[in-house]
């Protein structure tokens, strides 16, 4: 099982999404979301290559993979490195994922 490294943007995405669900749907839904997000990370720790490379290929970001949450329309974006999983973002399906990833790439 590989350790996780959550980049600051991924942590902020998780906090903001949890806050959004809390305001829009209530504390119980926010808790379900948070648990679902953590469960998805646990799955990645156990099976790092399970995520899809499709969006990484579309954005021309070699090695970038994504893994969807089970209950909510969001997905984690990460790199599988030899030492750890480098989790870069948690983005929602209604966000402009390609533009966000492209912007992140230019900021590096």
N, C-alpha and C positions, 0 to 999 in steps of 0.2 A: 504494500500500500504506500503510495507516494504522499508526501506532505503537500499542503496547499500554500501558495503565496497569493494572497488577494491584494492586487494593486489598489492604491487609493481610489481610483475611479470606480472599481468594482465594489469596494466597500460603500462608497457614496451612492452608487446605483441601488444597492441593497437597502440602505437606510431610506433613501428617497422613495423607493417603491413601497416599502413597508409603511412609511408615513402616508403615502397616497392611499393605500388600501384602508388604513385606519380612519382617515378623514372621510373617504367616499363610501366605505362599506362597514366600518366598525372594527373594534378591537379583535373580535374573534376571527374575522376574515384576514386581518393583518397577521395574526398569529399563524393561521393556516398557510398564508403565503410564505412567511418567514421559515416555517418548518419545511415547506415544499422546496424552497430555495436551498436550504441546508441539506436536505435529503438528496437533491440533485448533485451537490458537491460531494457527498459521501459516495454516490455511485461513481463519479469521476475518479475519486481516489482509488477505488477498487478496480476500475476498468478505464484507464486513461484514454485509450484509443477508441472508445465507444462513440465519441462525438463525431459529427459530420465535418469534413473539410470543405464543404461546398461554398459557404460564404467567404471563407478565407481565400479560396481560389478565385472567386468572383472579384474580390477586392485586391487581388494580387499580393496577398500577405501569406507567404509560405509558412505552413505549419499551424496556422490558426484553425481551431476547431470550435464547434458549437454544440451545446447540449441543452435540450428543452426541459423546462420544468413540467411535471406531470399535470398539475391542476391549473396552472396560470399561464397566460400567453406571453411568456418571457423565456429567454435562453441565456445561458452562460457562454462567454467566449474565452478561450484559453489556449495556451501552448503547452504541449507535453515536453518538458525538458528532461534531461537525464536525472536530475536531482529532485525535481518537484514539478507540480502543476502551477503554471504561471497564469492566474485568472485575471483577465484584463478588464472585462465588462460584464454587466448583467443588463440586457436590453429587452424592451418590449416589442412585440410584433407590430404595433402601430407606430413605432418610432422609425425614422429613416436610418435603418441599420447600416446600409452601405455608406451613406454620407458620414455617419458618426465614426465608423471604423476608418474611413479614408481620412477624416480630420485627425483622429488619434494617431494614425500612421504618420501624417505630416508633422505632428507636434513632437514626435520622437527624434 
